[in-house]
Amino acid sequence: MTVELSGEQLEMAETRLRRALPWSHQEADRFKDVLVFASDEAILKETIMKSSVIDWTQSFCIGMYHHHMETFKAVASEKDVSSRKLAVCHMMRLEDVSNLPSIDSSGISLSSLDESHVGFVNQTWKFGDNAAVRMIRNMLANFPSCCVLDAEGKPVSWILTYASCAMGMLHTLPEHRGKGYAKVLVSTMARRFFTEGYPVYCFVEEDNEVSYKLFKNLGFIEDPSYRETWCQINDF
């Protein structure tokens, strides 16, 4: 069932959502996920304009429903700040853990990432930069991650969780590709999320055929009604 919220109700929902987030305001002041559900563009625009979550003086990256992109860009223009589209992504989800194929992870050492790996992840991420460090640090401190360790105990493949609960930043060092590590990581995280009662989904860039095929082969299905657009604000 879809319920249309008024501007006041959206503001109240935003306040309650912020209280539920596990991060501090200090950690979230540059990178935020703002989820706005509104069928009326005028209400959406007003909500974005008045949102206390967004600090327009900072440089940050934001994800939104693709159809809302033009409205968001219009607000940014009115506030005289720059906006640049980074990527448009498919949303893929796994409805049933039984759809995951059987994957042999014997002989593979799995662990999780910690704050000491922030710089390493940032350097290998396509959108990594000085500002992204804050978001990655928050992700590693507050949300699940999984990695494959080499014989020396160093991560060679990993996957993180965004604040929206989507899996992401899946990466394997070039010299360790072709060993099935990505399949093991996605499967491990998916089973964990299912066990803990969380949705299992991810966003894959439209031109990333390798990742798209990987998740499809693991039983993920694409939601054709949704596209996620990532935008950079104040690209200092």
C-alpha positions in Angstrom: 0.0 0.0 0.0 1.3 3.5 -0.9 0.5 6.4 1.3 1.1 10.0 0.2 2.5 12.2 3.0 2.0 15.9 3.4 4.9 18.2 3.7 4.5 18.3 7.5 4.2 14.5 7.7 7.4 14.2 5.6 9.3 16.5 7.9 8.1 14.5 10.9 9.2 11.2 9.2 12.6 12.7 8.4 13.1 13.7 12.1 12.2 10.2 13.3 14.4 8.5 10.7 17.4 10.7 11.8 16.9 9.6 15.4 17.0 6.0 14.3 20.3 6.3 12.4 23.3 4.8 14.1 25.7 7.5 13.0 26.5 10.8 14.7 25.8 14.2 13.1 29.5 14.7 13.0 30.0 11.6 10.9 27.0 12.4 8.6 27.6 16.1 7.9 28.9 15.5 4.3 27.5 12.3 3.0 23.8 11.5 3.4 21.1 9.3 2.0 17.9 11.2 1.8 14.9 9.0 1.1 11.9 11.2 0.0 8.6 9.6 -0.9 6.2 12.1 -2.6 4.2 11.9 -5.8 3.8 15.7 -6.0 6.9 17.4 -7.3 5.9 20.6 -5.6 5.9 18.9 -2.2 9.1 17.1 -3.1 10.8 20.4 -4.0 9.6 22.1 -0.8 10.8 19.1 1.3 14.3 19.3 -0.2 14.5 23.0 0.2 13.6 22.8 3.9 15.4 19.6 4.7 17.7 20.0 7.8 19.6 16.9 6.7 21.2 18.6 3.7 24.0 21.1 4.4 24.3 22.9 1.0 27.6 24.6 2.1 29.4 21.2 2.1 30.6 18.9 -0.7 28.6 15.7 -0.6 27.3 12.8 -2.7 23.6 12.0 -2.6 21.5 9.1 -4.0 17.9 9.5 -5.1 15.1 8.1 -7.3 16.1 8.9 -10.9 12.8 10.8 -11.6 13.6 13.2 -8.8 16.9 14.2 -10.3 15.7 17.2 -12.2 13.8 18.6 -9.2 16.9 18.2 -7.0 19.1 19.9 -9.6 16.5 22.8 -9.7 16.8 23.2 -6.0 20.6 23.2 -6.2 20.5 25.8 -8.9 18.2 28.1 -6.8 20.7 27.7 -3.9 23.5 28.6 -6.3 25.5 25.4 -5.8 26.9 23.1 -8.4 25.5 19.6 -9.1 26.9 16.8 -11.2 25.4 13.4 -12.0 27.9 10.6 -11.1 26.0 7.5 -12.1 22.7 5.9 -12.8 22.2 2.4 -11.3 20.0 -0.6 -11.5 18.4 -1.7 -8.2 18.8 -5.5 -7.8 17.4 -7.5 -4.9 17.4 -11.1 -3.7 13.9 -12.1 -2.6 14.7 -15.6 -1.2 18.0 -16.8 0.2 17.2 -20.2 -1.3 17.8 -18.7 -4.7 21.5 -18.4 -3.9 23.5 -21.1 -5.6 25.7 -23.4 -3.5 29.2 -21.8 -3.3 32.3 -23.6 -2.0 34.2 -21.3 0.3 36.5 -23.9 1.8 40.1 -22.7 2.0 39.0 -19.0 1.9 39.7 -16.9 5.0 36.9 -14.5 5.7 36.9 -11.5 8.1 35.5 -8.0 8.4 37.1 -4.6 7.7 37.9 -2.0 10.4 38.9 1.6 10.5 42.5 0.8 9.6 41.2 -0.2 6.1 39.4 3.2 5.4 42.3 4.6 3.3 42.7 1.4 1.4 39.0 1.1 0.4 38.9 4.8 -0.5 41.9 4.4 -2.9 40.3 1.5 -4.7 36.8 2.9 -4.9 35.8 4.5 -8.2 34.4 7.6 -6.5 36.9 7.7 -3.7 38.4 11.1 -2.7 39.2 13.1 0.4 35.5 13.7 1.2 34.6 10.0 0.8 36.8 9.0 3.7 34.2 10.2 6.2 31.4 8.1 4.6 33.6 5.0 4.4 34.7 5.4 8.0 31.0 5.6 9.1 30.2 2.5 7.0 32.9 0.4 8.6 32.1 1.6 12.1 28.4 1.0 12.0 27.4 -1.5 9.3 28.5 -5.0 8.3 31.4 -5.7 6.0 33.1 -8.8 4.8 36.5 -9.4 3.2 38.8 -12.2 2.0 42.2 -12.3 3.6 45.4 -13.5 1.9 48.1 -15.7 3.6 49.5 -12.6 5.4 46.1 -11.5 6.7 45.6 -8.6 4.3 42.3 -8.0 2.6 42.3 -8.8 -1.1 38.5 -8.7 -1.8 35.7 -7.0 0.1 32.2 -5.7 0.3 30.6 -3.0 2.5 27.1 -1.9 3.5 25.7 1.6 2.9 23.6 3.4 5.5 20.6 2.5 3.3 21.4 -1.2 4.0 22.4 -1.8 0.4 25.5 -3.8 -0.3 28.2 -2.0 -2.2 31.8 -1.1 -2.9 32.4 -4.7 -4.0 36.1 -4.9 -5.1 38.8 -7.5 -5.7 42.4 -6.6 -6.2 43.3 -7.2 -9.9 45.9 -9.9 -9.1 43.3 -11.9 -7.1 40.4 -11.9 -9.6 38.9 -15.0 -11.2 39.0 -16.9 -7.9 35.3 -16.6 -7.1 35.9 -14.3 -4.1 33.1 -11.8 -5.1 30.6 -14.7 -5.2 31.6 -15.8 -1.7 31.4 -12.3 -0.3 28.0 -11.5 -1.8 26.6 -14.9 -0.7 28.0 -14.5 2.8 26.5 -11.1 3.3 23.2 -12.0 1.8 22.7 -15.0 4.1 23.7 -12.8 7.1 21.1 -10.1 6.1 18.4 -12.7 5.7 19.1 -14.3 9.0 19.0 -10.9 10.8 15.8 -9.9 9.0 17.1 -7.2 6.7 16.4 -6.7 2.9 19.1 -7.9 0.5 19.7 -5.6 -2.4 22.4 -3.5 -4.2 22.8 -0.9 -6.8 24.8 -1.7 -10.0 25.8 1.0 -12.5 24.1 0.7 -15.8 27.4 0.2 -17.7 28.9 -2.3 -15.2 28.1 -5.5 -17.1 30.4 -7.6 -15.0 28.8 -6.8 -11.7 25.3 -7.0 -13.3 26.0 -10.5 -14.5 27.5 -11.5 -11.2 24.4 -10.6 -9.2 22.0 -12.1 -11.8 23.9 -15.4 -11.6 23.5 -15.3 -7.8 19.7 -15.1 -8.0 19.3 -11.3 -7.8 16.5 -9.8 -9.9 16.4 -6.3 -11.3 13.5 -3.9 -10.3 12.8 -2.3 -13.7 10.6 0.3 -12.1 13.4 1.9 -10.2 16.7 3.7 -11.1 19.0 5.2 -8.5 20.9 8.4 -9.5 24.0 9.5 -7.6 24.8 13.2 -7.7 27.8 15.2 -6.5 27.0 18.5 -4.9 29.6 21.3 -4.5 32.4 19.5 -6.3 35.2 21.5 -4.6 
